[in-house]
Amino acid sequence: MIETYFSRTPTLTRLRGGPLGTDLDELAKTLHQQGYAQDSIRRYMRGCDHFGQWLFQHGYAIAEVNQTLVKRYISGLRRSPAGHLPQAAEGLSHLIKLWRQQERLPEHREDSPRTEAGPWLLRYAQYLDQVCGTAASTQSHYLRMARRFLAACFGPGPVAWRSLQASQIAAFVQHEAATKHGGGRKLPSTAVRSFLRFLVFSGEIAAGLEAAAPTPRQWTHDVIPQRLTSEEVERALAHYSGETATDLRNRAILMVLSRLGCRAHEVVSLCLEAINWHEGRIVIHSSKTHHQRVLPLSQDVGCA
């Protein structure tokens, strides 16, 4: 399966010859069956390969992998300024789940909670995975925010859901949002609402309390960017009317963006397999929802 996602010989040789060569094949097959996009599978395989190299360099066997070891590995990676999970840590949850299904890891005893908040976080993680089908990276963000929320509301003491007040929820979300900027300001509200919906689902709190998590304020002078006119699009395309490889590439990108309305990240992840020239259509895969959109490949786009 590795050859399906990588074509360069040095990359294939490194992955095949790495400590997890056979595991990456099985992981790719599993992710493909679950409907993950090709770009996501490639990222996850690279991350798991990096983890395998780290295990080998430090003398760890697969049977020794546990939550503490994974946290130690991730803590040594460089995080992005936005706090996202490092690329070298992506896909680990899928790999560990695969190893557990293969019974290559011991019983997950280390997850036994040390605080009263622990069992709730474990149940919330299962809810995100099994009920919501949330992506691994989203689960990581939501669980981290839920842990901070529990610590802020109850500290190390007992968790008493009936004492939870709307003012506590609002104060926590506002405090967390104030420490972030850009799109990250929405995370505290979204994550806390998800956790509160889990509590409603579990019957611990009454429905409606999740609305206490305020949505970050939209700035008064922010407006939706105006779309380009047909004349402006044509002027942009005219900049790349040459026949060089760079001109052809840039013109094709602009044509797909302007004619088909694709997003930038969708264009970046496009590959030749996504284009069906005979049927005149192009398939766009979503790395988040794992759904796909089929768009007609018009004549002017196809000739770009």
N, C-alpha and C positions, 0 to 999 in steps of 0.2 A: 504493500500500500504506500510505502514511502515514495516510490517513483511517481505516484499519482500527483503528489504535491510539490516535489522538488525535481528539477531537471539537470541542474549543474552537477557534474561528476564529483568535484571536491566536496560539495555539500552532502551528496549521497554517501560518499565514502566515509565522511566524518560521522554521519548519523548511524550508518550501518555498523561501523567499527567501534562506536561508543559503548559505554557500559550498559546502555538500555536499548541497544539496537533492535532486538526482537520485541521488546515491550512497546517501542514506538510504532511498530507495524500493527500490533494489536490495538493500541490506543487509537491510531488513525482509523482503523476499521470500525471501532466502536463509535467514535465521534461521527463518522460518516453515516452510520446507521441511525444515529440520533438526529441527523439533519443539520449538523453544524456546517457553516459556510467554509469554503476552501481556505480563505484567508485566516479564519479563526483556527482551523486545524493546523495550519502551518505555524502560527504563533505558539500554539500550545505545544506542538512537537519540539520547537526550538527551546521553549522554556523547560520542558521536561528533560531534554538532552543536557541542558546546562546544569540542571539539578543532579542528573546522573553523573556528570563529570565531577561535581562537587562531592558527591558521596564517595566516588572512587578515590579522589585526592585525599580525603580525610579518613579513608579506611573503613567506611560504614557499609554494612550489608543491607539488602532490602528489608530483611526481617527486623532490622533495628530501627526502621523509619517509624517515627511517632510524631505526635503533634509538637512536642518540645523541640525535636530535631528540625522539623519543617520551619518552626518559628525562628530558630537559630539561623537557618539558611536565609530566610527572607530578611532578617534583621541586618544581615551583612550586605544586602543589595542596596543600590542607590535608588531612592524613590524620586518620582517626578515632583516638581514644585507644587502641583495640585494635590499631591498625596495619593495618586493612583498606585495600584499594585504594580511593582516593577515587571517589565516584560519577561525577565528571566524566572519569574514566579508564576506566570500564567499557565494554566493547564494542570497545576499540581493536584488540585482537588479531584480532577478526572483520573489522573494517574493513580492516586492513592485509592480511589473508589474501585478502580480496575484491579489493583493488587488485593484489595479486601475480598472482592468477588472471586478471585483466584485462590483465596485462603493462603496468601503468602505473607500476610501480616498477622501479628498476634491480636488477641482480643483488645478492643479499644478501651482499656481500663483507665487510661490516663485522662479521659474526658469526665471522670467522676468529679462532680463539682465540689469546689472547696468553699463556696459561698452559696447563699440562698438564691442569688441571681443566676448561678451557673446552670441549674436545670432549665430555667426559662430560656436562656440563650441557646441551649442545645435543642429544645423543642422548637424555638423560632427558626433555627438553622434547618431543621427537618421540614418545617412549614414552607420556607422559601424554596427548598429544593424539590419537595415531593408534591406540594399543593400548588405553588405558584410557578414552578419551573424556572426560577430566576437564574440568570447567568452567574457563573462562579465569581466574576469580578464584582457584580452587583451585590451578591451575597456578602462578600468581604466588606464592602462599604457599609451595608445596612447593619451587619452584625457589630462592626466597630462603633457605629453611632448608637445602636441599642445598648451596648455595654456602657457607654458614656452616659446615656440617659438613665439607666438603672442606678449607676453610681451617684449621679446628681440627685435623684429623687429619694433613694433609700440608703445610700452609702453601703457599708458592710453589714448593716442590720437586716432584720426580716423584711421581706417584700410583702407589703400590704396593698393590694390593688384597689381595695375599696376606699382607701384614704387618698388615692391619687386625685389631684385637683387640676382643673383646666388651667389655672394660673401657673402651676408648676410646669405644665407642658409648654405653654406659651413662652415662659421665661427661659426655659432651656433652649428652645428652637431659636429664639431671638439672640441669645448669647452665642450660640454656635454659628449662626449665620453672620454675625458681626465679625467673626474671625476669618471669614472666607470672602472671596471676591469672584466676580464673573458668574459662570454657570454653577460654580461650587456652592453658591449661596442657597441654592434650592435643595441641596442634599439633606440638611438637617430636617427640613419640613417633610420631604418625601420619605425619608427613612423612618422618622418617628411615626408618621401616619401608617406606614406599612406595619410597624411593630404594634401599634394600637389596634389595627385591623386584625392582627393575629390574636390579640387578647380578646377581642370581640368574638372571633371565630372559636376561641377556646372557652368562651362563656365566663371570662373573668371580669370583664367590664361591660357596661351597657353600650349599645350602639350609639354613635353620635359623638362620643368623647374624642374620637380621632380628629374631629373638625377643630379642636382647640389648637392644633398645630398650625400656626399662621403661615400663609404663603408669603415669601419675600416680596416686598413692595417693588413695583415696577416704576422706574424713574419717569417723572412727568414728561420730560422732553424726549424720551425714547420713542422712536417711530419705526414702523416696519420699512425696511429699505424699499425704495421704489424700483420696479422692474425696469430693465433696459428696453428701450424702444427697438423696433425692427431695424431702424437705421443705425442705431448704436451697436447692435449685434453685428451687422454687416461690416461696420468700420473695424470692429475688433477682429473679425475673421480676415479682413483684408490685410491685416498686419502679417498674416502667415499664409500668404498666397503663393509662396515659392515652392520649389520641388525638393528642397533639402529634407533630410530625415527629421531635423528639428521642426521645420515648418509643417511637415505632414503630421507629425505627432501632435504638435500644439493645436493645429487646425482640427484634428480629430477629437481632441479633448473638448475644445470649445463647441464643436458641433453637437457632441453628446450632451453637454451641459445645457446648451440653448435649445436644441431641437427636442430632446427627450425629457428635459427637466430633471436629470439625475443630480444627486448630491455629489459633492467633491469626494467624500470617502467611498462612494459607490464606484466612481470612475477609477479611483486609485486601485481598487480591488478587482477591476475587470480583467479577465483573461480571454484568450482566443476561444476557449471552450464555451464561453458564455454567449457567443455569437453564432447563430444559425443562419448562414448565408442563403441556403436553399429556401427556407421558409420565411426569410425576411424578418427575423425577430431577434431580440436580445434579452437575456435572462439576468435580472438583477437580484442578487442574494442579500438578505439582511443578516448581519452578524449578530444582531441582538435578538430578533424574534425567530430567526432561522426560516422565515417565510421567503418566498420569491415573487418577483413581479416580472411579467412578460410584457415587453414593450415592442411595438412595431418598429422595424428598422426601415425608415423612409429612404427613398432613393438618394436624396441629397446627403443624408448622413452616411449611407453606404459608400458614396463616392468621395467622401472627404479624404 
